[in-house]
């Protein structure tokens, strides 16, 4: 899998989490799952933008975190396969 595919998956996942958080907040099953998946972006927003919500910041940080995790998993998979 190339870096572009991993980046696309990470961005789509980050957009999905942000959309769920913006729509449902922390209510229900979707919101509870989004809170855990969106923690990196939420933490960055809390530290860098106190008292306000920046969905762009949350999405960017989550996308970066997901990209890093997916790349790490793929590197581990390649290492195990060889």
Secondary structure, DSSP 4 states (H G I P E B T S, - for coil): --HHHHHHHHHHHHHHHHHHHHHHTT-HHHHHHHHHHTHHHHHHHHHHSTTS--HHHHHHHHHHHHHHHHHHHHHHHHHHH-
